[in-house]
Amino acid sequence: MKRVRNTLAVLAFTTLFGCAVESPASTPTIEQIDLMLETTHTTHPLTRELTHKFTDTRPEFHIEINTQSYNTLIDQLENGQIDYFMSHYVPVQDNVWAAPMAQDGLILIVNQRNPVDDLSDEQVRGIFNGQLPQWNTINGNAQPIIPLTYPESNDIYHEFHRLVMGRQQITSNAQVVPNISAMIEQVNSIPNAIGYIPFSYHMDSVRSLSINGIMPTRSNLIEHIYPLRTTIFVVGRHEPPPTFRAFFSWVQSLEGQQALGQEYIPLP
């Protein structure tokens, strides 16, 4: 038995030596993992940025992004046509799984020439339900207030209802704009207009208002002082399988939260 063991040891050594000299080890083939992640129009920039940074560190992943309206995504989720989507708003349903990815806020914006710089939450609600139709009732000019809102297919519309309106409806006199770019453009061009956008989309061409004396700054959002705070979620019908979980877990990790940039607020 001793002689057999020695023979085997020598054969093994010869085989390894031969491989090292005559045939270099080939690079292992990495199997590509293809994922499809849906997103609302509002969360598309964040989703695009995060997927790019994730796949830079995990090259075996290829994540395709598809952008649709919030209502379309909800319908497709219920029909089993999609797996997960990113959104500012989570539907109030028992059979929905959701996990936080980042934080954001909603800010009220007005034209640069509007003298009003602060509103109470009750005044915001009164403007958008039509009970406060004139700016001079809140220390502004003697001009009608022109509230701007989004279509019901927009996740920001639903989040504004949750945070501000509650069970009250937005006045039928409000002008409906199709997206955030149009909202900023309209407020910039209409002196009496007021609208709302995510904090992550703020531009200097319009002026943001404080709410109850609290400005929508990054520090006030991080410290949970500013009242109109929102969370960006990934939404699905069930907990994710390992492939999707790898990406979602990375986003929630320190590395993923550091990849958010200054436009978004990291999770607490």
Backbone bond lengths (Angstrom), bond angles and torsions (degrees), N, CA, C in turn:
res aa  C-N    CA-C-N  psi(-1)  N-CA   C-N-CA  omega(-1)  CA-C   N-CA-C  phi
1 M - - - 1.456 - - 1.525 111.10 -
2 K 1.315 116.43 -34.77 1.453 119.60 -179.78 1.510 110.87 -64.08
3 R 1.363 116.14 -41.21 1.465 120.13 179.91 1.517 111.78 -64.94
4 V 1.291 118.27 -36.99 1.453 122.45 178.66 1.523 110.66 -63.58
5 R 1.316 116.41 -43.88 1.464 119.68 -179.31 1.521 110.95 -62.43
6 N 1.307 118.23 -39.78 1.467 121.15 178.67 1.520 111.09 -64.21
7 T 1.326 116.70 -40.43 1.460 120.78 -179.96 1.517 111.28 -63.53
8 L 1.308 115.44 -43.17 1.458 119.39 178.95 1.522 111.26 -63.64
9 A 1.314 117.99 -39.74 1.456 121.84 179.56 1.516 110.73 -62.66
10 V 1.290 117.82 -41.49 1.460 121.47 179.97 1.519 110.62 -67.35
11 L 1.338 118.16 -41.35 1.461 121.51 178.82 1.536 111.16 -62.57
12 A 1.295 115.08 -40.43 1.456 118.53 -179.96 1.512 110.46 -64.83
13 F 1.309 117.85 -42.20 1.461 122.10 -179.77 1.521 110.98 -64.67
14 T 1.350 115.86 -41.99 1.459 119.82 179.69 1.518 111.59 -63.19
15 T 1.300 115.71 -40.50 1.464 120.08 179.99 1.524 111.52 -64.24
16 L 1.333 117.07 -45.36 1.455 121.01 179.89 1.513 111.02 -64.63
17 F 1.338 116.71 -40.67 1.452 120.82 -178.71 1.521 110.70 -64.51
18 G 1.358 114.69 -42.10 1.454 119.54 178.99 1.515 112.04 -62.80
19 C 1.327 117.45 -40.28 1.462 120.88 -179.92 1.520 110.91 -65.36
20 A 1.331 116.63 -40.54 1.449 120.40 -176.79 1.515 111.70 -65.38
21 V 1.344 117.57 -32.69 1.460 120.12 -174.58 1.519 111.84 -91.31
22 E 1.322 116.70 -44.01 1.451 119.55 -168.64 1.518 114.17 -93.15
23 S 1.337 119.14 -30.64 1.451 118.47 -177.59 1.525 110.36 -137.38
24 P 1.332 116.22 101.15 1.470 120.31 -179.31 1.529 111.21 -58.91
25 A 1.331 115.05 146.12 1.468 120.37 179.55 1.527 110.11 -63.72
26 S 1.318 116.16 133.52 1.464 120.68 179.26 1.520 110.34 -81.26
27 T 1.351 116.59 153.19 1.461 121.96 178.32 1.524 109.49 -70.66
28 P 1.339 117.20 128.27 1.468 119.05 -179.21 1.525 111.15 -60.02
29 T 1.304 116.36 140.88 1.460 122.02 177.72 1.530 109.37 -80.42
30 I 1.348 116.24 127.17 1.454 120.90 178.85 1.522 108.85 -95.76
31 E 1.301 116.10 121.08 1.464 120.50 -179.65 1.522 110.02 -75.45
32 Q 1.324 117.43 127.79 1.455 121.82 -177.51 1.518 110.99 -75.67
33 I 1.336 114.94 138.48 1.462 122.12 178.27 1.523 107.74 -108.94
34 D 1.315 116.93 113.87 1.462 122.28 -178.10 1.528 110.46 -98.84
35 L 1.338 115.63 126.59 1.458 121.43 177.67 1.524 109.38 -126.96
36 M 1.320 115.65 148.49 1.467 122.37 173.28 1.518 107.77 -116.50
37 L 1.334 116.22 119.09 1.462 121.34 -179.71 1.522 108.68 -117.95
38 E 1.321 115.98 125.43 1.455 121.55 179.47 1.530 109.64 -89.77
39 T 1.328 115.67 156.28 1.461 119.64 178.95 1.520 109.98 -152.67
40 T 1.311 116.31 151.03 1.465 119.86 171.43 1.522 108.50 -73.49
41 H 1.327 116.23 166.30 1.466 120.10 177.99 1.531 110.64 -61.79
42 T 1.324 117.20 -35.36 1.456 121.22 -177.22 1.524 112.13 -68.76
43 T 1.316 117.31 -39.11 1.463 120.39 -176.74 1.525 113.11 -92.79
44 H 1.330 117.54 2.44 1.470 120.12 -178.49 1.528 113.36 -59.58
45 P 1.350 120.48 -45.76 1.472 118.91 -179.34 1.526 112.94 -58.71
46 L 1.336 116.95 -42.62 1.462 119.74 179.38 1.523 110.85 -66.95
47 T 1.323 117.36 -44.16 1.459 121.10 -179.47 1.525 110.74 -60.66
48 R 1.320 116.30 -43.06 1.470 120.65 179.21 1.532 111.08 -61.80
49 E 1.326 116.27 -45.52 1.464 120.27 -178.23 1.524 111.48 -64.65
50 L 1.319 117.15 -43.42 1.465 120.50 -177.91 1.526 111.82 -68.31
51 T 1.326 117.16 -41.28 1.467 118.72 -179.81 1.524 111.10 -66.06
52 H 1.328 117.56 -36.96 1.463 120.37 177.86 1.527 111.22 -63.61
53 K 1.325 116.58 -45.00 1.464 119.88 -178.41 1.522 111.50 -69.63
54 F 1.323 116.42 -33.90 1.472 119.43 178.01 1.519 111.15 -68.05
55 T 1.312 117.87 -46.46 1.467 120.59 -178.32 1.528 112.10 -70.86
56 D 1.327 117.91 -19.78 1.466 119.67 172.79 1.525 111.05 -65.08
57 T 1.326 116.01 -34.19 1.467 120.27 -179.95 1.521 112.61 -94.36
58 R 1.332 116.77 -19.19 1.471 121.71 179.16 1.526 108.36 -126.89
59 P 1.330 117.99 76.64 1.470 120.86 -172.77 1.522 114.44 -64.56
60 E 1.331 117.62 -14.35 1.467 118.52 178.04 1.526 111.94 -72.94
61 F 1.340 116.52 -13.64 1.469 120.73 179.97 1.524 110.59 -93.99
62 H 1.318 115.04 137.79 1.460 121.98 169.45 1.523 107.03 -127.25
63 I 1.343 116.30 114.57 1.461 121.22 -175.77 1.519 108.97 -113.38
64 E 1.312 115.71 116.11 1.464 121.63 176.44 1.517 108.87 -93.41
65 I 1.344 116.04 138.53 1.460 121.69 -178.19 1.526 109.40 -110.34
66 N 1.318 114.75 134.95 1.463 120.43 176.08 1.524 108.47 -126.22
67 T 1.316 116.68 129.12 1.463 122.06 -174.38 1.523 111.10 -109.07
68 Q 1.340 115.58 128.76 1.465 121.12 178.48 1.524 109.37 -145.74
69 S 1.324 116.20 172.54 1.460 120.05 178.05 1.525 110.09 -69.56
70 Y 1.313 114.63 157.75 1.465 120.43 -178.83 1.530 111.63 -59.20
71 N 1.331 117.21 -47.05 1.460 120.06 -178.10 1.524 112.13 -62.80
72 T 1.333 116.58 -38.25 1.464 120.08 177.51 1.517 111.01 -63.46
73 L 1.333 116.39 -41.60 1.466 120.56 -179.92 1.527 111.50 -64.56
74 I 1.324 116.71 -39.68 1.464 120.23 177.99 1.524 110.23 -62.86
75 D 1.322 117.21 -45.59 1.462 120.75 178.96 1.530 111.33 -61.09
76 Q 1.316 116.72 -44.23 1.464 120.35 -178.89 1.525 111.56 -68.47
77 L 1.330 116.72 -33.92 1.463 119.53 176.86 1.523 110.39 -65.20
78 E 1.321 116.74 -44.70 1.462 121.17 -179.68 1.524 111.70 -64.87
79 N 1.336 116.65 -31.47 1.462 120.86 -179.67 1.527 113.05 -87.96
80 G 1.329 117.18 1.45 1.454 120.52 178.99 1.512 114.76 75.28
81 Q 1.342 117.61 18.34 1.461 120.91 -177.96 1.524 112.34 -84.44
82 I 1.334 117.60 -22.73 1.460 121.49 178.42 1.523 108.58 -131.49
83 D 1.339 114.92 163.80 1.462 119.90 -178.36 1.529 112.53 -98.96
84 Y 1.342 116.54 -52.67 1.462 121.25 -175.26 1.521 109.70 -145.37
85 F 1.343 115.11 151.27 1.464 119.00 173.24 1.523 110.13 -145.24
86 M 1.333 115.06 155.73 1.464 122.88 178.36 1.521 109.22 -95.86
87 S 1.332 116.57 139.50 1.461 119.94 -175.33 1.520 110.52 -159.98
88 H 1.354 115.21 153.61 1.466 120.86 171.74 1.524 111.55 -78.11
89 Y 1.325 117.27 -13.37 1.463 119.69 -173.41 1.517 110.28 -131.84
90 V 1.314 115.61 136.81 1.464 121.88 177.16 1.521 108.76 -103.63
91 P 1.314 118.91 126.73 1.466 120.33 179.64 1.520 111.51 -63.67
92 V 1.311 115.82 146.38 1.460 121.23 179.27 1.525 107.71 -84.38
93 Q 1.321 115.47 83.48 1.464 121.80 -179.39 1.519 109.11 -139.99
94 D 1.318 116.17 147.47 1.465 120.37 -178.69 1.520 112.83 -75.23
95 N 1.321 117.09 -26.59 1.458 120.29 -172.94 1.525 112.79 -99.80
96 V 1.336 117.25 31.51 1.458 121.97 -179.04 1.520 109.64 -118.19
97 W 1.321 115.71 132.76 1.469 122.51 172.81 1.526 108.59 -99.39
98 A 1.326 118.06 138.68 1.461 121.10 179.33 1.519 109.52 -147.07
99 A 1.333 115.59 149.46 1.460 121.61 177.77 1.529 108.82 -140.45
100 P 1.350 118.31 138.63 1.469 120.57 -179.09 1.521 111.76 -72.75
101 M 1.334 115.26 140.25 1.463 121.99 178.84 1.526 112.41 -113.77
102 A 1.332 116.62 -34.53 1.469 121.88 -178.39 1.519 108.20 -164.99
103 Q 1.322 115.75 171.21 1.455 121.13 176.55 1.529 110.01 -115.53
104 D 1.326 114.95 155.60 1.459 122.12 179.93 1.524 106.44 -149.85
105 G 1.302 117.05 -169.27 1.454 121.14 175.77 1.510 109.95 -150.64
106 L 1.325 116.86 165.53 1.461 121.71 171.90 1.518 108.08 -108.56
107 I 1.334 116.24 134.26 1.456 119.86 179.18 1.520 109.70 -123.06
108 L 1.325 115.53 144.92 1.457 122.28 175.51 1.521 107.94 -88.52
109 I 1.320 117.26 131.34 1.456 121.00 -177.70 1.514 110.93 -122.56
110 V 1.343 115.75 143.99 1.458 122.59 176.86 1.521 108.83 -134.15
111 N 1.326 115.10 170.45 1.457 121.67 176.63 1.528 110.34 -65.34
112 Q 1.314 115.97 149.55 1.464 120.47 -178.89 1.523 112.42 -60.31
113 R 1.334 118.11 -25.30 1.472 121.19 -178.73 1.528 112.96 -86.06
114 N 1.299 117.89 -4.55 1.468 120.96 -179.81 1.534 108.90 -76.23
115 P 1.336 118.91 125.13 1.474 120.82 -177.23 1.533 114.52 -75.32
116 V 1.319 117.87 -14.68 1.469 120.31 -179.04 1.531 109.30 -71.97
117 D 1.331 116.19 133.16 1.468 119.16 179.87 1.522 113.60 -125.95
118 D 1.333 117.24 -5.26 1.468 119.57 -179.35 1.525 109.58 -147.76
119 L 1.347 115.26 142.41 1.461 121.97 175.23 1.519 108.99 -134.76
120 S 1.310 115.79 148.18 1.463 119.22 169.78 1.520 108.24 -82.89
121 D 1.330 116.61 163.51 1.458 118.35 178.55 1.528 111.21 -63.46
122 E 1.347 117.12 -32.05 1.458 120.15 177.11 1.522 111.19 -68.07
123 Q 1.316 117.47 -36.93 1.458 120.27 177.93 1.524 111.39 -67.32
124 V 1.323 116.86 -39.04 1.463 120.11 176.68 1.525 109.99 -60.28
125 R 1.333 115.81 -45.04 1.453 120.16 179.70 1.536 110.62 -64.50
126 G 1.326 116.65 -40.21 1.455 120.56 179.54 1.516 112.94 -66.05
127 I 1.323 117.20 -34.78 1.463 120.67 177.33 1.524 110.41 -65.69
128 F 1.326 115.95 -45.27 1.464 118.84 -172.94 1.528 113.42 -84.43
129 N 1.343 118.00 -15.37 1.474 117.26 172.69 1.521 112.04 -96.29
130 G 1.330 116.74 0.31 1.455 121.59 174.54 1.513 115.43 91.67
131 Q 1.332 119.47 0.71 1.461 121.51 -178.17 1.527 112.47 -78.03
132 L 1.333 117.17 -19.68 1.470 121.57 175.94 1.531 107.78 -118.29
133 P 1.343 116.50 89.83 1.477 118.90 -173.97 1.518 114.66 -88.73
134 Q 1.359 118.72 -11.98 1.464 121.58 -174.69 1.533 110.83 -121.94
135 W 1.351 115.38 141.24 1.462 119.64 179.05 1.525 112.37 -67.92
136 N 1.335 118.31 -29.88 1.463 119.59 -176.75 1.526 112.76 -69.35
137 T 1.322 118.01 -11.41 1.473 120.04 174.82 1.521 111.14 -76.84
138 I 1.320 116.92 -11.14 1.472 120.81 178.14 1.531 110.40 -131.91
139 N 1.362 114.35 43.62 1.473 121.68 174.61 1.527 113.25 67.24
140 G 1.309 116.29 27.69 1.456 119.35 176.55 1.522 111.25 -109.45
141 N 1.312 116.79 -167.46 1.457 121.90 178.09 1.524 110.67 -72.95
142 A 1.329 114.97 162.09 1.464 119.79 178.43 1.523 109.30 -80.35
143 Q 1.325 114.79 68.72 1.456 122.25 -177.32 1.528 109.00 -136.20
144 P 1.331 116.57 150.60 1.473 118.26 177.59 1.525 111.36 -68.27
145 I 1.317 115.49 145.58 1.468 121.00 176.18 1.528 108.19 -84.26
146 I 1.320 115.90 132.67 1.466 121.21 178.08 1.529 108.47 -112.40
147 P 1.332 117.49 93.81 1.461 119.37 179.09 1.527 111.23 -76.10
148 L 1.316 115.75 140.50 1.461 122.41 178.61 1.522 108.88 -117.23
149 T 1.305 116.68 140.30 1.456 121.08 179.17 1.521 109.70 -141.70
150 Y 1.342 115.83 -178.17 1.464 122.23 -178.47 1.532 109.86 -109.63
151 P 1.324 117.00 165.86 1.472 119.25 172.60 1.526 110.69 -67.99
152 E 1.310 116.35 159.82 1.462 120.84 -177.98 1.527 113.02 -66.86
153 S 1.305 117.33 -11.16 1.462 120.86 177.76 1.523 112.60 -81.08
154 N 1.335 117.22 -0.10 1.460 122.68 -177.72 1.523 110.27 -98.25
155 D 1.341 117.50 133.29 1.461 120.09 -179.29 1.530 112.51 -66.32
156 I 1.353 117.58 -29.29 1.463 120.03 178.22 1.527 110.85 -68.57
157 Y 1.318 117.64 -33.31 1.467 121.20 174.25 1.532 109.83 -58.06
158 H 1.317 117.30 -47.14 1.465 120.91 -178.64 1.530 111.39 -67.90
159 E 1.324 116.92 -37.19 1.464 119.65 -179.97 1.525 110.78 -69.71
160 F 1.329 117.84 -36.52 1.458 120.90 175.58 1.525 110.55 -63.62
161 H 1.309 117.04 -41.04 1.467 120.10 176.13 1.527 110.59 -60.43
162 R 1.310 117.06 -42.80 1.467 120.41 -178.39 1.529 111.23 -65.47
163 L 1.324 117.35 -43.54 1.459 121.54 -174.14 1.525 113.32 -81.64
164 V 1.323 117.56 -32.95 1.468 121.03 -170.19 1.519 112.79 -115.48
165 M 1.315 117.46 -52.48 1.455 120.63 -167.87 1.521 113.68 -82.81
166 G 1.313 117.29 -30.29 1.456 119.03 -175.83 1.524 110.10 63.17
167 R 1.319 116.82 -125.08 1.462 121.18 179.72 1.528 112.85 -88.91
168 Q 1.318 118.00 -3.53 1.458 120.89 179.39 1.530 110.08 -81.91
169 Q 1.317 114.91 152.24 1.453 120.91 -178.39 1.524 110.90 -99.33
170 I 1.318 115.97 149.83 1.457 120.87 173.25 1.523 108.91 -70.84
171 T 1.319 116.08 137.32 1.464 121.00 -177.79 1.525 112.09 -55.73
172 S 1.316 114.79 145.14 1.469 119.65 178.06 1.523 111.53 -70.31
173 N 1.344 117.14 -11.70 1.468 120.96 177.45 1.525 112.18 -81.07
174 A 1.322 117.72 -8.73 1.458 120.05 179.47 1.528 110.29 -68.21
175 Q 1.306 115.59 140.17 1.456 120.51 176.53 1.529 109.30 -83.87
176 V 1.321 116.41 134.50 1.457 121.60 -178.13 1.522 109.16 -97.67
177 V 1.323 116.09 124.57 1.472 121.40 177.16 1.526 107.98 -110.63
178 P 1.324 118.76 149.62 1.466 120.41 -170.76 1.525 115.66 -75.10
179 N 1.336 117.54 -27.40 1.463 119.29 -173.89 1.525 110.28 -159.26
180 I 1.323 116.02 -179.26 1.461 121.05 -175.57 1.526 111.33 -68.25
181 S 1.325 117.35 -39.69 1.469 119.83 178.93 1.523 110.88 -59.67
182 A 1.332 116.21 -42.86 1.462 120.20 178.05 1.522 111.20 -66.48
183 M 1.337 117.22 -35.53 1.461 120.81 177.64 1.523 110.73 -61.06
184 I 1.308 117.17 -48.60 1.467 121.31 179.98 1.525 110.53 -63.23
185 E 1.314 116.57 -42.31 1.460 121.11 -179.98 1.525 111.78 -62.82
186 Q 1.338 117.47 -42.92 1.461 121.24 -179.17 1.528 111.62 -67.81
187 V 1.325 117.05 -43.37 1.470 119.92 178.68 1.525 110.05 -63.79
188 N 1.308 116.61 -36.94 1.460 120.94 179.91 1.522 111.96 -67.65
189 S 1.326 117.38 -27.43 1.469 120.81 -175.42 1.525 113.84 -101.85
190 I 1.349 118.53 -16.25 1.470 121.79 -178.45 1.533 108.57 -112.70
191 P 1.336 118.56 109.59 1.479 120.98 -174.79 1.525 114.00 -58.15
192 N 1.354 118.13 -30.73 1.467 120.31 -173.96 1.532 113.10 -97.53
193 A 1.306 117.35 6.30 1.461 120.49 -175.00 1.531 111.84 -81.90
194 I 1.324 115.05 156.86 1.458 123.00 171.88 1.527 107.40 -143.19
195 G 1.306 115.90 137.24 1.454 120.56 179.95 1.513 111.05 -144.47
196 Y 1.315 116.59 -171.01 1.468 120.55 -179.34 1.524 109.45 -144.39
197 I 1.316 114.55 142.35 1.460 122.40 -179.41 1.519 108.91 -142.76
198 P 1.331 118.47 163.59 1.461 119.70 172.83 1.529 110.88 -67.60
199 F 1.312 116.37 149.22 1.462 121.95 175.21 1.523 110.75 -55.01
200 S 1.319 117.11 -36.25 1.462 122.06 -176.85 1.526 112.79 -66.58
201 Y 1.336 118.27 -12.99 1.459 122.29 -178.55 1.533 112.98 -106.74
202 H 1.302 118.00 5.77 1.464 120.06 -172.55 1.526 111.78 -61.00
203 M 1.342 115.57 139.03 1.464 122.56 177.66 1.521 108.81 -130.96
204 D 1.331 115.70 152.62 1.463 121.00 -177.01 1.522 112.98 -72.57
205 S 1.333 118.13 -11.69 1.471 120.14 -179.17 1.518 112.26 -69.16
206 V 1.337 117.28 -19.23 1.464 121.94 176.07 1.524 108.42 -123.21
207 R 1.326 115.89 165.24 1.465 120.34 -177.15 1.519 110.19 -112.17
208 S 1.307 116.21 132.29 1.462 120.89 178.43 1.521 109.84 -90.39
209 L 1.328 116.09 145.76 1.459 122.61 -178.84 1.520 110.90 -99.58
210 S 1.312 115.32 148.93 1.456 119.20 170.03 1.527 108.79 -80.16
211 I 1.321 115.83 152.75 1.461 122.09 177.92 1.522 108.06 -116.74
212 N 1.332 115.78 121.50 1.472 120.89 -176.21 1.524 110.79 55.47
213 G 1.340 116.43 34.79 1.455 121.30 178.13 1.520 114.72 81.66
214 I 1.326 118.63 6.08 1.466 122.18 -176.93 1.518 109.56 -112.81
215 M 1.323 116.25 121.23 1.461 121.02 -178.48 1.529 110.66 -78.37
216 P 1.343 116.89 148.33 1.466 120.38 177.65 1.534 111.72 -82.30
217 T 1.312 115.88 72.97 1.457 121.42 178.67 1.529 109.71 -99.28
218 R 1.311 115.44 163.24 1.462 120.73 178.94 1.531 110.88 -59.96
219 S 1.330 116.65 -43.78 1.471 119.58 -178.95 1.526 111.29 -65.94
220 N 1.337 117.81 -38.51 1.460 120.15 178.99 1.523 112.32 -68.63
221 L 1.334 116.86 -29.18 1.466 120.33 174.70 1.524 110.71 -74.34
222 I 1.315 117.15 -42.79 1.472 120.65 179.33 1.517 110.76 -61.55
223 E 1.333 116.13 -40.34 1.468 120.78 -177.24 1.534 112.21 -86.13
224 H 1.332 117.55 4.26 1.471 123.09 178.15 1.529 112.37 59.46
225 I 1.342 115.45 37.53 1.457 120.91 177.61 1.527 110.67 -93.68
226 Y 1.325 116.47 -44.43 1.465 120.35 179.21 1.529 109.51 -66.50
227 P 1.340 118.33 132.70 1.478 120.15 -170.01 1.534 116.00 -73.79
228 L 1.334 118.04 -31.92 1.468 119.36 -173.76 1.532 110.00 -92.92
229 R 1.316 115.13 71.09 1.466 121.20 179.54 1.526 109.34 -97.60
230 T 1.302 115.49 145.17 1.454 120.13 178.77 1.523 109.67 -136.96
231 T 1.321 115.53 162.46 1.460 122.18 -179.67 1.519 109.27 -122.78
232 I 1.312 115.82 140.77 1.460 121.16 174.21 1.524 107.76 -94.44
233 F 1.328 116.18 125.06 1.460 122.42 -175.11 1.519 111.24 -114.89
234 V 1.324 115.11 155.68 1.453 120.40 159.71 1.523 106.04 -99.04
235 V 1.330 116.45 133.42 1.463 122.46 -172.64 1.517 109.25 -122.05
236 G 1.328 116.01 136.95 1.455 121.33 176.68 1.515 110.80 -152.47
237 R 1.323 116.29 -175.27 1.459 120.84 179.03 1.529 112.19 -91.76
238 H 1.324 116.76 -18.15 1.473 120.35 -176.73 1.521 108.68 -157.17
239 E 1.309 116.79 169.29 1.454 120.91 177.59 1.526 109.82 -60.26
240 P 1.333 117.29 146.19 1.466 119.81 -172.68 1.525 112.96 -75.62
241 P 1.337 116.60 151.04 1.460 121.25 172.30 1.530 109.28 -72.16
242 P 1.341 118.24 172.00 1.475 120.94 -175.74 1.521 114.50 -54.53
243 T 1.336 118.52 -34.92 1.468 120.04 -177.57 1.530 111.18 -65.37
244 F 1.320 117.32 -51.92 1.461 120.32 177.47 1.526 111.27 -67.79
245 R 1.331 116.02 -36.51 1.465 119.55 -178.53 1.525 111.17 -60.79
246 A 1.327 117.20 -33.98 1.466 120.53 179.64 1.524 110.79 -58.74
247 F 1.329 116.20 -43.58 1.467 119.67 179.75 1.521 111.36 -72.18
248 F 1.324 118.19 -48.02 1.462 120.87 -178.04 1.534 111.05 -61.68
249 S 1.317 117.73 -39.88 1.467 121.08 178.74 1.518 110.95 -65.75
250 W 1.335 116.16 -38.08 1.466 119.73 178.17 1.524 110.28 -63.49
251 V 1.347 117.67 -42.47 1.464 120.44 179.44 1.524 110.34 -60.05
252 Q 1.320 117.77 -39.86 1.462 121.31 -179.49 1.520 113.22 -77.47
253 S 1.314 118.02 -12.71 1.463 121.44 -179.26 1.525 110.28 -74.94
254 L 1.326 116.50 170.26 1.460 121.08 178.80 1.525 110.74 -59.88
255 E 1.332 117.03 -41.80 1.461 120.58 179.15 1.524 111.39 -61.79
256 G 1.328 116.90 -44.06 1.456 120.78 -179.97 1.515 112.19 -67.04
257 Q 1.323 117.61 -40.76 1.462 120.69 179.95 1.527 111.50 -67.89
258 Q 1.319 116.76 -32.04 1.464 119.89 176.06 1.521 111.78 -70.99
259 A 1.317 116.85 -19.58 1.467 121.04 179.22 1.526 112.57 -82.84
260 L 1.324 118.26 -2.53 1.461 120.83 -176.49 1.519 112.74 -68.38
261 G 1.325 117.82 -29.39 1.451 120.49 -175.63 1.506 111.53 81.60
262 Q 1.342 116.11 -178.65 1.456 122.00 -176.31 1.525 113.65 -78.07
263 E 1.321 117.52 -15.35 1.463 119.50 -177.09 1.519 112.61 -73.68
264 Y 1.311 117.07 -27.13 1.469 121.64 -175.93 1.528 110.09 -115.88
265 I 1.315 114.57 161.98 1.456 121.51 -177.62 1.524 108.75 -106.55
266 P 1.348 118.48 130.34 1.468 119.26 179.62 1.524 111.95 -67.65
267 L 1.312 114.89 158.28 1.462 119.81 176.78 1.532 109.93 -65.28
268 P 1.310 117.34 150.19 1.478 119.49 -179.88 1.524 111.43 -69.40
